[in-house]
Amino acid sequence: MSSIIPVGDKWRAQVRRKGYKAQTKTFALKRDAEAWARRLEAGIDKAGPVAKTDDMTVSDLIDSYRDMRMDLGRPVSPTTNTHYMLNHLAEDLGPELVCDLTPQRLARWAKERREQGAGGYTVNMELSALGTAIRHTASFLNIVMPDVVGAARPLLHYGQLITGGNKRTRRPTEDELTRLLVWLQTRNPIIADAVRVAAITGMRRAELARILWADIDEGKKAVLVRQRKHPRRIEARDELVPLLGDSWSIVQRQARTDQRIFPVSREALTDAVTAGTKALDIPNLHLHDMRREATSAMRDLGLDASARKAVTGHRSDAVHEIYVAVDLQQLHAQFDAAQGKQQRPPRQRKARGHPPASK
């Protein structure tokens, strides 16, 4: 049903249809308002009736979302965080009807997740996964589902049940990195060398585990990293990454018995570093922190942000800055050096110009 209402010297068109969000637009001419309303109603009629969701459970929703991703050519990989978050949601809320979800129910669920040990950021991510599943599945199936996640967010924020992510600043000390590499070297030299390259270039574990001998560029001392992650693109890109410093010689000394330079799985890399830090009692250090170590070390060596991003593959300054850890001792040294330079007496400049005329 549409209505055309005069508002001052203009005309406001409004289209309302059960199961659809009301839409309104203002026009200078009445005929334009009527034409817009007719086109909108025709589009709704063409879309067909809206399906009911009275009997859809959260488990049904998640199954439909996975099917939708498969149909769109973007299946949910069992190794991704999305897969694990959807599993958590199905375990916690699966039997409940989507139409029965309320902000109060999601607040209780978030509190239960926090009591289980999940952090506020983790709960926030799982809540976002639920909202994404509801929104896109509703669009795909042409059904109407309430935005319960959007309605619940203010309440969960107020109760401090969901939080933003904290900026991680962990970077291994020289002693920690040396001890860890020695420990890895005695158990698996290939993994030890892969971690060494990660600490110099900042390559991710998945990139280290798949780089090939065929992709080495001898002239540029670089390797082509295929399908490198991009934060704003579904399709990743191939990118030539320079093997700076010792990383080139580390790569060159690997045995050429496999197509891959480091023939290990990304899980093996993570497990080895985790085991090493636990055995050596090195607290709160992860394999991914080598990416911060590499970025920070390049900064310490004087490479500017553009040069560093050419190695790490970062596209934005904001993301890049997350991986730059401030060394307080170095900060003191830089400050003292700058202060000493300011206190240095200015040099006497020789007068420039023509020599005095002879008498």
N, C-alpha and C positions, 0 to 999 in steps of 0.2 A: 504494500500500500504506500502510495506517495502523496505528499502534500506540498503545495506551492504557496508560500506565505509572503506577503509584502513586508519588507523591513526598511522603513525610510523610503529612499528612492531606488532600492534594490529588491531582488526577489530571492527568497531562501527556499531551496528544494530539500526535502527530507524524504528518504526512502526507509521504510520500516517493514521487516518481514520476520515472522517467527522463525527462530533458529539462527538468525543472522544479526550481526551488529548493525545498529542504525547508522546511516550515513547522511551527512548534511553538507551542502555546498551552496554558496551565495553567488548570484549572477546579476549583471547590470540589466539584462533583458529577461522578461518572463518567458519568452519562447526558448531561450537558451536553457533556463532552469527546467522547463518541461521536457526538452529533448534529452538533457542529462539524466533525468529521472527515468524516462522511458528506456534509455540504453542500459541503465543500471538494473532495472527490473527484468529486462530481457536476458541479461547475463545471469541473474539469479535463477530465472526459469530454465535456462539452458543447462545450468549446473545440476539441476535435478533436486529431488527431496533430500533433506538432511537426515542422516542416519541417527538413530537413537543410541545412547551409550549407557542406558540404565543398568545393563547387565555386564558391562566391561569391567573386569578386575585389573588391578595393577599388573599382574602377571600377563594378562591378555594384552595390555597396552605395550608392555616391554617386548613381547613376542611380535606384535604388529610393527613396532619400531624397528626391530631387527630385520623383519621381512622387507620393510620399506627401504632400509639402507641397502639391502641386497638387491632389490629391484632397481635402485638408483645407481648401482655400480660402486657403492661405498660400504661394503660389508663391515660389520664390527669385528675386528680381528680379536681372537682370543688372547692375544698378548698385550692388548691395550688397556689403559686405565678405564676407558669407557665400558669395556666388557666387565671388569671387576665391579665397577660402580652399579651397573645394571643388575648384576647378580646380587649385590647387597640389597638393592631396592626390592628385588623380587623375594628375597628371603624375609625381609622385614615387613613389607607391605603387600606382598603378592596376593593373598586371598581377599583383600579389601576392595570394594567397588570404587572406581575412580570418582564417581559422582558423590560418594560419601566422604571423600577427603575434605578436610577443613583446615584452616590455619592452626586451630587448637590441636588437631590430630598430628599435624606435621611438627608442631612444637614438642609434643610428647615423644615422637619418633626421634627428633634431633637430640632431646635430652637423653634418651636411651642410648643413642650412638655415642654421645660424649661419655656416658657412664661406662661404655664398653672400651673406652680408650681412644676413640677417634677425636682428632683435634677439630677446632672450629673451622679451619680452612677445608679439611677433608669433608666435613658435614656440608659445608657450603658447596663444594664441588658435586657431591652426590645430589644435593637439592637442585642444582643447576641441571644435572643429567635428567632428573625427573621432569623438570620444566621443559627441557628440550624435547624429550620423548612425547610429552603431552601436546606441545605446540605443533610439531611437525607431523605426528601421527594424525592429529585432527585434520590438518590440511590435506594429507595424503588420502585419508578415507572419507573426506568431505563430511565430517561430523563436528558437533559442537561440544567442547569440553571447557569447563571453567578454568581460568588462570589462577588456580589455588596456590601455586608457587609464588606468583607475584603478590598475591594477597597476604601470604604468610611471611614474606621477607621482613617487613618492618617489625613484626612481633618477634621473630627469631633474632634479629639484630639487637633489639631492645633487651632481650633475655641473654645476650652474649652467647647464644647457642651456635651462631655462625660468625665467622670472622674472615678478614682478608688474609692473604698469605704474608708471612714475615719475610723480609729480605734476608737471604742466607749470605753470610759473610765468611764462612769457613774456608780457610786456605791452609794447606799443610806447611808446617815449618820445614826448614831445610833438613833438620835432624829426623823429623817424622817421615819425610819423603825418602830419605836415604835408607832408613831402617826398613821401611815397607818394601822398597825395591830389592834390597838384599834378601829379605824374606821370600819374596816372589821368585827371585832368581834361582834360589836353591830348590824350588818346587816346580816351576814351569818358566824357563827362560823366555819363551815366546810371549807369555802373558806379561812378564816383567818388561820386555821391550815395548809391547803395545801400550802399557801404562806410561812408560818413558815418553813415547811419542805423544800420548794424550796430554802429558804435563807440559809439552813444548808447543804443540799446535792447537790444543783445545778440541781435537776431534772427539765426537761422541762415540760411545761404545759400539753402536750399530754401524757407524762409518768405519771404525777401525776393523771390525769383523768382516767387512765386505770389500775393502779396497783390493784391487787386483794388480798383479804385475803388468798386465797388458795396459793398464791406465797410468803407468809411470811415464812422465815426460822428463827424459834425461837432460835435455837442454835447459829447461826451466827449473829443474830440481823441484818438481811438483808432482802431485798425484790427482787424477780426476776422481772426485768423490761423486758417485752417481746417486741420483734421487735424494739430494741433500734436503733436509727438513726446511720448510718455509712456514712461518707463523700465520700467514694470511692466504696461503694458496693450498687448495686440495692437492694439486699436482706439484710434486717436488721438482727440483731442478738439478742438473749436473753442474758441478763447480770445480774448477781447478784450484787446489789448495797447495800453497808453497810449503815445502818441508824445510823449515828453518833450522839453522844451527845443526845440532847433533842428530836431529830427527832424520836427516837425509842419510847419514852414515848408519844409523840404527836400522833403517829400512833396508839399506843395501846389504847388510850383513845377514839378513834372514835367508834361510835355506829355500831354494826355489823348487820345492817338491810339491807345491800346490798352486792352483790358480790364484788363490788369495795370499796376500802378503803375511797376514796373521791368521792362520787357519784354526781359529777358535770361535766359539759362540759368544754372543754378547752376554748371555747369562753366566758363562764361565768366567768372563772378565769381572763381572760384578761379584760373583761368589768368591773369587780369589781375593779381591781387595777387601771384602767384608771379613773373610776369615783371617787375613793378615792383620787388619786393624784390631780385631778381637784378640788375636794371639799376642800382639805387641802392646796391648792396652793403650791404643791410640784412640781417644774418644771422638765420637761424632765426625768421622771422616768418611766420605763416600767417593766412589769412583768419579761421579759427575763433578766433584770438587776440583778435579784436575783441569776441567775447563776454566774454572775461575783462576786456578794457579797459572795456567798458560796466559790468559788475558792479562792478569795482574803483572806477570813477569815481563810481558811485552811492554806494558806501560812503564814499568820500572826501568827498562832499557831505553826508553825515550821514543818508542814508536807511537805515532799519533793515532787518534781514534779511527781514521780512515784506513790506515795500514793494518791496525789490529782487526778491524771488521773484515778485511780482505782475507784474513786467515781463519777467523772464527765463523764467518758466514752470517753474522748478525746484520739485519737490515735497518734497525732503528737504534738511535742513540740510547733510548730509554731501556731497551732490553740489554744492550751492550753494557750499560753502566751497572746492571745487576751483577755482572761477572767481573767487575773491577773491585777488588778488596783493598782497603786502605791499610798500609803498613804504618803503624804509629811511630815506630822507631825511625823509619825513613822520613816520615812527616816532620819529626823533630830535626833530623839532619838537614832536610831541605829548608826548613824555617831558619835554622841557625846560619846556613850558608847564605840565604837571601838577606838575612839581617846583617851579617858581616859585610856583605857587598854594599849595603846601603850606608854603613858607617865608615866605609873606606873613604879617605879624603879625595876630593876630585883632583884629577891630573891637571897640571898647568899646561894650558895650550899655548903654543907659540903664536905670536901675532902673525897674521897673514896679510899680505898687501904689498905695496911697492916699497922698496928701501927708501930711507930718508934722503932727500936731495942734498947733495954736497954743497957746502958753503963756498 
